[in-house]
Structure formats: C-alpha cells, structure tokens
Amino acid sequence: PPPEGLSLLRRIVEEARARKCLHWGGNVNHRVFGSEGGFDDPCKSSALGIACGCLHPQVVEDLVSTGVFILSPLSHPSEAREVRSDISHSIHAMLKSLWEHRRGEALCKKILKKLEGVGADLRAVIEDGHTALSKACLYRAADVALFLQKKGTSHFRHTLRPKVPLIEFLTRLVIEMHISLARSLLNASADPNEEGVVSEYNRFFRVTPLQLVSEDVHSPSSLALFTALIEKGARCPLSARHCAATTAAAAAALLTHAAAEGSVGSAVAVQRPVVEGSAAAAAVGAVTFCDVSPLAAMSRQRIQMFPFVCSLSERGQIQTCLELLVGMTTPKCGRFNRRYSAWTDEAQSLATRLLG
C-alpha cells in the first residue's frame, strides 16, 4: 500500500482498538483475496484476516503493533478466545488464498513469523477440523508445509474431525513435488495408517494413505511412495490387524476428547465425531469405510503385481504382502462398486508363488 494509505489505515486501526472492535468480522467476497473463480460466496473475515488473505506483511505488522493480539495471564477468557480465534482464522484465510497465489508462499511465511511472534498457536484447530499444517497440505503450499513442520506442528489430527495432513496432501493430483513432501511428512513421524475423510459425489468415505496412493500409481515415484508407506508401517486397510489397531486408536481418541472437552482458552471447541446414523452425520453425509483393496486398485491400472509384491516381500514385508493379497479378494471394490472376480484367482496365484 502507498504511504498515505498506510497512514490512514493506522489511524483507523487505532480508532478500532480504542473502541475494542478490531477483532470484529464482516462478510467479504473472496475476490478481495485475488480469487479468479470458485470462491464467489462471501466469507466472514476480520481486518487481520483480510490483511493475511491479501498477503500484506506490512499491514499485518501495523495491526499486530497495536498490542491487542498479545495476551497476558490477566486476560479475560472470553478475550483470549476472541484473539486466538481471530489469529487462527486469519492464518487459514491466508493459506486458502495460496491456491490462487502460488508465488505468495514467501510472503505467507513472513506473516506466519510475525504472528508467531505475538503468540499465534500454529497448532490450533478451527471449526472445519483443520490445523494450519493440514490446510497448507490441502492447498498444496509445499514450502509453507515444510516451514510448519520445522516449527514442530503436529502431523496428527487434534480432534475427532478427521483432517489429516498426509490425507489432505494425497487427495488431489500427486506430482513429484507432492511426493517429496509426503515423504518428508512420513520421515517426520506422520502416521501412515491414520484414516481421513474424502468426499465423492456427495458421499463421504474413510480412507488410508495407502488407498489414496494406490488409486493413482501413474509413475515410478508413486510406486516408490506406496513402498515407502509400507516400510513406514502402513497396513492393509482391509486386514484384521488394521481393524484392531484403528479400534484401539478410536478408543484412545475418545478418551482424549473427553479430557479436552470444554477446556478454557482453546481456539475453538473440540468437535464431536460424526457417527454414521447420527443427526450430525445426516447433516454432512454419513461417513463409511472405503473397502477398496490397494492391490486391486493398482491391478486396475495394469500394474504388474508379481514383481511389485516380490519387491515388497524382499524388503521384509511378507506379512503385509499376504494381507494385501487377501484384501485383493474382497468381492466389492468399494467406491467403484464393481466386482473383479479375476482378482481372486490372481491373488491366490501370487500368494502361492510368493510363499513358494
């Protein structure tokens, strides 16, 4: 902005601070953030949210310099919630704008550093279940995602609303850069078995990273990522071993949810899980488990199974290989809703050759 514009802005900011309305929000068209299409509906945003969404570090600096974003131990809980919510939603508005501003990641990191300097919680969860890291993964902001990783942000979801960074990164076209970042998430202890939710034709499915990768093995790098997931401990999503592990994880998540529910000062309230058949599920669509066999999905793409399965077994993954082969015999291939009877014979043949 020009100097005279910044001068006027500072006067308005000071007036808003004096009247204690700097955190108030209003309806803003997404085109304000430079969107060319797809985001025409207005969204609610504060002054900080607009500055972040437009990627203006100087304006963000002027806003935070007022001191109203800095909390003290004496801050009232309602004030603390308002400030933290404003900062968190502003960060997410900025990350969403990166979908249209691919060259804005350097500015985004600069703003994140400024906000972190006034106490921004980069691990905070907003109402849609996203953290800053999962939102950066969703909008393919690879540099920002790496920046957040280095800041120690978690790779795991913080609530029972399943927004998993690794899943978010794999839900769209996977290219070489994305595979590189997916590997970095795995190397930083992201759970290769953590299920997330994807939508297709207004239906919602729980999927694992292994299933998502298997549906689009279009390059040697994709196959290498599949192998990397196995080596990091990815299980066949249709196996009894995976079912037992996810049941135990769900029980632990419920205990965490019970302990965190109603905690004072959090950015947003912890969300209850969407359970199939509940009123909440009816509002957003019931979430069902995706029973796509990874090897069946790969076979559908004419991948040569035996050399690939052998390469996995040679890496010491014989149990996982057999589980994947058993999963290949499932009578229905999940979302594709088609029967592939030939896979049963193929899987049995592969298992016999593998064990032989």
N, C-alpha and C positions, 0 to 999 in steps of 0.2 A: 504493500500500500504506500501511497505518497506520504511525505512528512505531514502535510496538513491533515490528511485523512487519519493518520495515527494520533495526531494531537487531539482531534475531535473525538476519536474513539476513547482516548484516555480520560477525557472529561466525562463521557457517557458512562464509562466503567466506574469511575469514582462516584458518580451520582447513584448508579445501581448498587454499588457496595454500601453507600450510606443508607439507602432505602431497603437494604437486605433482600434484594430481588435478583442478584446476579446469577443465581442458580436456576431461576425460572426458565421454563421452556415454552416453545411455541411451535406451531406447525410450519415446517419448512419443506419446500419442494426439493426433491433430490437433485434437480438440475443445478441448484445452487452449488453443489459439490462437483459439478462438471460432468454429471452423468449424461450420456448421449441417448439413453433409452433403457427401458426395462425397469426403471425405478421412478416412474412418474407420480406415484402416490405420495402425498406429503408424509413426512415423518416428524416426530416431536424432537426438538433439539434445543439445547441451551446455547448461550453465547460461546462457551468453551467448545461445545460440540460442533458449532459452525466453523470456528477457527481451526479445529482439528480436522474436520471433514474437508476443508478447503486447503489443508496443508500449509498454514501460515504460521511458522515458528515465532515470528516477531509479535504477532497478535496474541498468540498463546502466552508468550513471555509477559506482555503487558497485562494480561488477565491474571496470571498467577502472581505477578508482582504486587497485587493489591493485598495479599496476605489472607484472603478469605478461603483459600484452598488448603491452608495449613491448619491442622488440628492440634489441639493441646489436650493434656489429660483432663482439663476442666471443661472441655467442650461438651455441650448437652448431647445426649444420644441421638435425638432427632436431627440436630445439626450435623452430627458426624455421618449419619446415614445419608442425608441430603448431599453433603460434599462428596462422599465416596461414590454415591450413585452417579452424580454429575460427571466425575472424572472417569468412571468406568464406562459409562455410555458414550462419552466423548471419544474415548480411545477406540471403542468398537465402531463408531461412526467413521473415524479416520481409516480404520482397517478396511471397512467396506468400500470406501472411496478408492482404495488402491486397485480395485478391479478395473476402474476406468483410468487410473493414473499409474501405469506400470513403471514410470520413471520417478515416482514420488517416494520410493522406499527410503531413500537417504533422508528426506525431509521428515518422514514418519519416525525414523529412529531418533532424529534430533529432537522431535517433540516428545517422544517417549522418555528420553533422558531428562528433559525439563520437568515433565510431570512426575517422574520418579523422584526428582529432587525435592518435590513438595509433598512426598509421601504417598504417591499413587501405588496402589496394590495391583501389580501386574498379574496376580493370580486370581483376581476377583471374578466371580461368575455373575452374569446378568440373567434376565428372565428367560432368554431363549436357551439357556444351558451352556452357552459358550464362555470360554476363557479367552483372553487375548491371543494365546497360542493357537487354540483351535480355530478362532476366527481368521487368524493370519494364514493358517493352513487351508481353510475353506476358500479364501480368495487368492490363493497361490502367491502370497507375498513371501517368497523364499528367504530373502535377506532379512526381513523382519522376524520371520520364524526362527532363524538361526540366532538373531540378536536376543530374542526372548529366551531361547534355550540357554544361552550363555548367562542370562540373568537368573537362571535357576528356576524358571517357571515349570510347573509340573506337566508331565505328558499324560496324566491320568485325569479322568473327569472328576470334578469335585462334588457333584450331586448325582441324583439318580436319573437326571435327564441326560440321555446318552449323547453327548457331543465329545467325541474322542478325536484328538488331533490327527492321529495316524489314519483313522477312518475318513475324516474330512478331507485329508490330502489325496486320498485314493478314489474319491467318488467321481472325479471328472477325468478327462483325458490325461493319461500318465505319459510324460515326456522325460527325456534324460535328466533334466534339472530336477524334476519332481522325484524321480527315483533316487537321486543323490540325497535329497533332503529326507526322504523316507528312510534311507539307510542311516542318516545322522540321528533321526528320531529313535530308531532301533538301538543304535550304539549308545544313546543317552538313556537307555533303560525303558523306552516305551514298551508297553505290554503287547506282544504280537498276537495275543488271544482276546484282547478286550473288544467286546462287541459294541457296535454303534448302530444307529438307525439311518436307513436310506429310504427315500420315497420313490415310487414308480407308479404312474397312473393313479395317483391319489390313494395308493396303498403304502403301508409302512412295514419295513422288514428289518429285523435284527440280523446283522452280518458281521463276519470277522474280516480282518485284513486279508487273510489268505483267500477267501472267497472273492473279494473285490479284485485282487491281482489276477486270479485265475480266469476271470471273465474277459481279460484284455491282455493276453500274452502276445503282444504284437511284435516284440523284439527280443533279442538275446538278453538285454538289460532287464526286461520284465521277468523272464525266466530266472535270471540271477536274483532278482528281488524275491521271487517265490522261494527260491532256495535259501536266501538269507533269512526269511521269516521262519522256515523250518529249522534252520540252525540256531535261531534265537529262541526256539521252543514252541513255535506255532503247532497246534494240534489239529487233527482233522475235526472240523466243526460238527460232524455227524457221529463222532465216536463217543462211547460211554465215558471215556476218560475226560473229554471236554465237557460233557454234560455234568459230571460230578464236580469238576473244578468250577464251572460257572455257577452252579447251585451254591457252592460254598462261598464264592465271591459275592453273590447276591445277598446271602445272609449277613456277611460282614458289612456290606453297603447299607443294609437296613439298620444295623447297629450304629454305624457312623451317622446315618440320617437322624436316628432318634437322639443321639448325643448332640448333634448340631442344631436341631430344630429349635427355633425361637431364640437363637443366640443373639445378643445385643451387639449392634455396631457392624454387622456384616453388610456387604454392599447390597445384597438382595436376600430375601428369604430363601432357604433351601426348598427346592421344589419336590413335591411328592412324585413317585414313579407313575408312569402311565401304564395301567394294568389292563390287559385285554378284557373287555366286557364292562369296564367301569364307565362312569359318566364322562370322566376326563378323556378316556380313550375314544368315546363316541364323538367328542368334540374335535379331536385331531386325527382320528383314524386309528383303529386297533393296530398294535404292533405285533406281528407274528414272526416266528423264527424262519429265516431263509434256509431251506433244506437243499440248496444247490451243492452238489458234490464238486469240490475243486478239480479233481481229475476229469470228471465228466465234462465240466465246462471247458477244460483245456482240450479234451479229445474232440469236442465240437468244433474247435478251431484247427483241427487237423494236426495237432502236436503229436509227434512220435512218442508214445507213452513209455515203451520199454526202456529205451536208452535213458530217458529222463528219470524214471523210477530207479533204475540201476545206479545212476549217478548219486541219487539221494541215499540209497542204501549203503553205497561205498563210503559215504560220509558218516556212517554210524547211526543212521536214522531208520533202521529196519522196522521198529515198532510203528513209527508214524507212517511209513510207506504202506505197511499192511492195513493200518486203519484207513488210510486214504483209498486203498483198493476196495476195502469192504464198503466204504461210503459210496464208491462208484456204482454199487449195485442197487442203490436206492431206486424204487420204482418210479419216483417222480423227481424231476429236476427243478424243484422249487418254482421260482418266478417264471421260468419258461413254460412250466405246466405241460410238458411233453414227456412221453415215455421213450426211453432208449434201451430196448431190451438187449441190443447188441453189446452194451457196456458190461452186462453181467458176464457174458462169455469172455469178453476182453479182460476184465478184471481178474477172473478166475485163472485165465491163461497166464497173465502177468504174475500173479501170486505164485503159481506153480513154478514158473521159470525163475522167479526171484528166490524162492526157498530152495530150488534145486541147485 
